[in-house]
Amino acid sequence: MSTASSEGEGEGEGKGKEEGAGAGRALARRPLVRRLLPGAGATLVAAAGALIAVGCFLGLYVRPTSDDWCAAWKSRDLGVLGITADFYTTQNGRITNAFLSGIVYADGLAGAKVLPTVIAVTFTVGLVLLGCEFLRLLGARPRVVTVTALTACSLAVQALVYYAGTRSYQVLLWAPATISHTIPSVIGVWSILLAVWTVRRPRAPARAAGCAAAFVIAFALGTLSEPFALVSGLLAVCVGLLALPRTGLARTWRTFTWCGLWCAGLLCGLVVLYTSPGARWRRAQQPDRESMLSAGELADTFRDWLHMWDAVTGQWAYLGAAAVGVLLGLGVGLRTPARAAWRRRRSVSRPVLAAVLLLPVPVVVLGSFAVVLGLRSGYGPSGWTYARTWTNYLVPMELALCGYGALLGEWAGRSLTRRRSAPAAVSATVVAAAGLTLAALAALVPNVQQLTTATVTRAVAWDAQNARMRSAAAQGATDLGYRPLYIGSLAEPFFTSDYERDWVAGCVSKWYGIDRIHRL
């Protein structure tokens, strides 16, 4: 009797869902809604794409400053392997960082000029593919409309990451910072896609290859960027624990194994970095102070962490990621039945499902604290102000906001289809979400304008000075005049009155093949 009753309830519930899905698809075919959804997506693609395109174009006007000078002459004189060995033995131990720097500067400044475009393209493709996996998790099939919305999400998230902060030049255009703190996020997105591919493979050799690749990539990231290693390691630990078969979220040990190998690779990379001669030399340059795990140091780190989040939360434009996510979820909720997603949700307990939904919160909160702790350890009390490192947790934060917005939009899309005023309500929601996203993107325009002016103006002045200095060096001069050209809050020659400690001036001299420079 109870079995028959439950079957009847299941059949009735299934019919109700099928009717709801049919109503949603019918609503999505109405002329106004049919035009609004793709129109809003295309508008956002154009707006966010224009901002990203400006950044890629500005790459042509990138000129050396600060660490650029050192990486450029070392890549030219020592080669890729030479600069890698130099970083390991005398600088900081970041061998993957040095290897990528050697590739970027292998042909002078050409690599640094195209790097922003390479980052933007690979990031966009990776985020769109990751979004497709997210839609499949919701039981949806990527369509033209949803792919357009996914592209809008990808470009909008990138625009916010690049331009909403206080160090736009460093996040996108300055190669040393992009190699250390932006490229790791791109690699991280593609690594998640690798994890999904590995877990789905039916053949053991393919899964073994995917797991081996996870270890190698994680090892490389461990010697590329300590902040990203901390954040990605925290994410992998949380996902691995939630993916234990007993939770019902995963039926096999594949996900847990992949996450475990990822953490092992990160740990091995960090050990190699920490024990390197270069890292020991760098630690020796820091003044003696309390252990970073002491009560006083943790209290100071917590205050720095609050200062950092005060700066982040003061930028309301970051909410644009949630708004564009609502637009994506709305399109999914109106067009796709949720039977597959509902079956998965039924197999997972509510506590586990809540833990999955809340997973980004501890990753971002604890990850950002770990970033500040590392910055304070490496740079002292002012370390938290190195905003280029914030990218390591801002990318997960923006993706989480976009994902939460998509879930909210999906729920709203399914709820609105049951109302008589559904067409008007859906249209108003689409307009509101698109409008908020456009407002967030518009708030970035002044920063982009300022960045454009500063970058182009400096490039023109740098080219003139470079021509003069090369001409003088070719005539045999050994001591040349140099006028500092500041940009992006980065160091230039003569940042210190002690010339012997002026490492930027020393690298400039070696770049031009002279003995020293003096201030003009």
N, C-alpha and C positions, 0 to 999 in steps of 0.2 A: 504493500500500500504506500509506504513512504517512498519506495523506489519509483513507483508510477507517478506519484505527486511531484517528486524532484524532476523526473523527466519532462512532465508537463510544464513545470515552471521554467526548465531550461529551454524547452521548445518555445514557450511564450516570450521568454527574454530574448531568444535568438530572433524571433519574428520582430520584436520591438526594435532591436538594434538594426535589423535589415531595413525596417520601415524608416528609421531615423537616418540611416545611411542613404536610402533612396531619396528622402526629403532633402538631405544635404546636397546630393548630386543634382537634384532638380533645381535647387536654389542657385547652385553654382553655374547652372546653364542660363539663368535669367540674364537679359541683356546688360543691365546695369552692373551686376556683380561680375559678369563675365568680362566686362571691359575694365572694371576698377582694379581687380586683382593683378592681372598682367601689366596694366598701365602703371600701377603703383610700383611694382617690382622693377619695371624697365626704367622708371624715373629715378629710383634709388640707385640702380646700377649705373646710370649716367652720372648722377651727382657724386656718388662715392668713387666711381671710376675716374672721374675728372681729377679729384683730389689725389688719388694714387698716381695718376699719370703725371701730375705736376712733380711729385716726388721723384718719379723715374726720370723725368726730363732734367731735373736739377742734378741728377747724378753726373751729367755731362760737365757740370761746373764745379765738381768736387776737386779740391786742391789740397795738398798735404798740410797737416797741422798736428802738433803734439806727437802722439805715438806713430802717426803716419811716417814721419821723417825717419825714425829708427827702423820700422818694418820695411820701408822702401829700400834703404841702402843695404840692409842685411840681406834681403831677398835678391838684390842685384849682385852683390859681391860674394855672398855665401851660398846662394842657391836654396832650394826648398829644404833639402836635408840639412844644410848648414844652419839655417835659421831655426830649424826644429831642434837641433843639438844645442844651439846657443840658448834657446829658451829653457831647455831642460837643465843645463849645467850652470847658467849664470843669471837667469831672469826670474822665472816663477814656476817652472815645471809643467806648464800647459803645453804639452807637445802637440796635441791636435789643434790647439789655437795657433801655434806657430806654423804648423803644416798648412793650414788654410790661409794664413797670412802670406806664406811663401807663394802659394798659388795665386792669390789675389794680386800681389805686387810683382809677380814674375815678369810681366811685360810693362814695367813702369807703372803709370797711373791708369792704364786701360782697364784693369780689373776692378779698381775702386770705382770707376765711372759706371760700369755696367752692373755692379753688384746690387744697387737698389732695384733695378729692373728684374734681375734674377730672383731676388728675394720676393718681390711682389707677385711675380708670375707663379713661382713654385708654392708660395703660401696660398694664393687664391685657388689653385687647382687642388691642393691638399685639403683645404677647408671645404670646398664643394664636395669632394669625394667623401670626406668625413660626415658632412651633412646628409649625404645620400644614405649612409649607414644609419644615421640617427633616424631618418624617415622610415627606413625599413624596420627599425626597432619599434616604431609607432604603428607598424602595420600598413604603411603607405608605400606606393610605388612612385619613384621620381618621374614627374611629367614635365612638360615644357614650362608650365606655370611655376611649379615648385623648384625647378632648376634655376629659373630666373630669380626666384626669391632666395634661393640658396646663394647664388652669385651676389645678390644684393647684401645678404648677411655677411658673406666673406669679405667683400670690399668695405662695407661699413665698419666691421670689427677692425680691419687693418687700419682704416683711416683714423679711427679713434685711438688705436694703440700708437700710431706714428705721430699724430698731431695734437692729441688732447693733453699730453704731458708738458713738462717744462723743459725737456731736452730733445726737441724734435730732430735737430740736426744730428745728434748723437745716435738716436734710435734708428734712423733710416739712412743717413748719408755718410756718417763717419765709420769707415770700414772696421777699425779696431773694436768699436762698441757693437756694431752689427754682428761681427764674427763671434763675440763673446756672449751677447745677450739677445739678439734677434734671430740669428740663424738657428740657435738651439731650439727655439719654439717651432720653427719650420720643420726641423728634423723630428721634433716630438710629435707633431701632427702626422707626419708620414710614418712614424714608428707605431702610432696607434692603428693606422691602416694596416701595417704589417702584422700587428698582433691579431686583428680581426681576420686577416687572410690566413694566418698560421692556425688559429683555433678552428677554422672551418675546413681545413684540408683533411680529406679522408685518408690519405696515404701518409704513413709514418715518416718516410724520407723527407717529404715536403715540410712536415711539421718540425722535424729535426733541423732542417735548414733554416726555417723561420726562427726557431729558438736560438740557434747558433748566431744568427744575424742580430737577434736582440741583445745577446751578450756583447758582441763586438761593437755595436752601435752605442750601447750604454757605456762601455769602457771608453770609447772615444769621447763621449759627452762628459765623462768624469774628468778627463784631462782637457776639456774645452771650457767649461763654465761651472764653477762650484755652485753658484746660486741656482742654476737650472737643475743641476744634479740633485740638490736638496729638495726642490719642489717636485720634480718628476719622481724621485725616489719615494717621497711621501705619498704621491698619487698611486704609485705601483703597489706599495704596501697595503693601502686601503682597498684598492680594487682586488688584490690577491686574496685578502681576508674575506671580502664579500663574495668572492667567486669560489669559495670552498663548496664542494658538492652538497654538504649537509645543509647549506642555507637555501637550496632550491634554485638559486640564481643560475648555476651552471651544473650540467650533468656529469661533466668529466673534470679531470685535474689539469686540463690543457691551459686554461687561463691562469691558474695559480702557478703552474710551471713557468709560463712565459714571464709572468711578473717576478717570480723568484730569480730567474736568470737575468732579468733586467736589473734588479737590485744588486745582484752579485757583480754584474759588469760595472755598475756605477761605483760600488765599493772598491773594486780592484783599481779602477781608474783614479779614484780619489787617493787611494793609498800610494799609487805610483807618483801622483802629483805631490802629495804631502811629504814624501820621503826623498824627493829629488833634491840635488844640490842647489838648484835655483830657488826652490821654495825655502830651503833652510837659510840661504843667503838673504832672502826677502824678509823672513821673520827676524833675522838678526838686526835688520835696520830699524825695527820698531822698538820704541822705548819699553822698558819693563813696566808691566801693570798687572792688575789682578787677573785671575783666570776668568775667562768669559762665562763660566758657569757659576761664578761666585754670586752671592746675594746682591752685592752692590752693583756688579756689572750687569746682572739680569735686570735690576731695577732701572738702570740707565738705558739699557736696550729697550725696555718696555716704554719708557718715555719717548725715545727716538721713534719707536714703532707707532706711537700715537701721533707724533708730529707728521710722520709720513702719511698715515691714513687721513689726517686732517687735510693734507694737500690733495690727496686723491679724491676724497669725498667732496671737496670744494669744487670739483669739475663735474657739473651736472651732465655734461655731454656724454659721459660714459653710459648713461641710461639709454642712449640711442641704440645700443646693442640689444637691450630688452625689447624696445619698440619694434625694431626690424624683425626680431624673433617672433613677436606676436603676429606680424603679417604672414610669416612663413607658416606658423601653426594654424592660422585661420584658414589658409588655403588647404592645408591638410585636413582639417576638421570638417570642411564642407564637402570634400571630394572622396574621402576614403572611409570605408567601414572599418570599425575597430575590433573585429572579431579576433584576429590573430594576436593583437596586443592584449586583448582582454584575457585570452587563454593563458598567455605568459604571466599576466598579473595574478591570475588565480592560483598559479603554481607556486607563488612566492608569498611568504607570510608578510603581514603588514609591517612589522618592525624592520624586516629586511628591505622591503620596498621603500620605507621611509628613510632608511640608512642610505640607500642608493640615491634617492632624490636629494638628500642633504649632503651627499659626499663632497660636492665642490666647496661647501662652506669651510670645513676644517682644513681642506687642502689649501685654500687661498689664505685663510687666517693664519694657520700654523706655518705655511710656506713663506708668507710675507715676514713673519717674525724670524724665521730661520735666515732669510735674506738679510734682514737688518743685523742680526747677530753676527753673521759672517762679515758684513761690511764694517761693523764696529771693530771686529777682530783684525781686519786687514788694513783699515784706513783710520781708525781711531774715532773719537767722538763725532766728527763731522761726516763719518762714512755714510750715514743714512741719506745724505743730500745727493749722493751719486745716483741721480734719478734714472740713468740709463739702465741700471740693474733692475729697476722695478718691472721692466718688461717681463721678467721671468715669472711673476705672478699676475701681472695685469692681463696677459693673454689668457690664462685659465679663467680669470675673473670675467673677462668680456665674453668668452665662450659660454661660461656658466649663465651669465645674464641672458645671452641669446637663447640658450637652451630652455631656461625657465620661461622666457617670453614665448617660445614656441609651444611649450606645454600649456601655458595659459591661453594662447591663441587657439590651440586645438580644442581645449575645453569650451572656450567661448563659441567656437564655430559649431560644435555639436549642440550646445545649449540654445543658441540663437535660432537654429532651424526649427525648434518646437514652438516658436512664437508666431503669432499672426503677423506681427510687424517685422518679420525676419529680414526681408530685403532692405528695409530702411536701417535696421539695427546693424546688419552686416556691413552695409555701405558706410555707415558712420564710423564703425570700428576700423575699417580699412583706411578711411581718410584720416582718422585720429592717429593710428599707428604710423602711417606714412608721413603725416605732418610732423609728428614728434621726431621721427628719424631725420627728416630733412632739416628741422630746426637744430638738431644736434650736429649735423654735418655743417650747417651754415655757421655755427659757433666756432668751427675750426678754421674758417676762411681767413680771419685776421692773422692767425698764427702762420698759415700757409703763405700769405702775402709777405709777412715779415721774414720768413725763412727764405722765400724767393729773392727778395731784395738783398738780404745779407749775403746769400750764397753767390749770386751773380756779381754783385759789386766786388766782393772779395776775389772772385776768380779773375776779374779784369785787372785788379791791382796786382794780384799775385803773378799773373802772366807777364806783366810789364817788369816787375822786379826780377822774376826768374830769367827773363831775356838779358837784363843788364848783368846779373850775377854770372850767368853762363859765359857771356862775352868776356867779362873781366877774368874769369877763371881760365878761359882758353888763352888769354894773353899772358898768363903766368902769375897773376895775383894770388897771394896766399892769405890775405886778411881782407875780407869783404864787408861792406856795410849792409845791414839788414834792418828793415823796418817791420816790427811785429804787426801781423794782420790777424786780429782776434776774431773768432767765430765760435758759436756754440758753447761758450764758457769753457773752452779748452786752452791748454797751456801753449804758449809760444816762446821763442827764445827770449832770454832776459827776464824770465819770471822770477828769478832770484838774483840778488846782487853778487853772489859768489859764483863767478864764472866756472870754477872747477866743479861745482855741483849742478850746473845748468846742463842737464842731459839733453834737452831739446836743442840747444845751441850746438852741442857736440855732434848730434845726429845731422843737423843741417850742414855743418862743415864737412862731414863725411859724404853726404849726398852730393855736394858740389866738388869734392876732392880737394879741399883747401885745409889750412891749418886751424883757422878760427874765424869768427865773425864779430863785428862790433855793431852797436846800435846806431841807427841813423836818426 
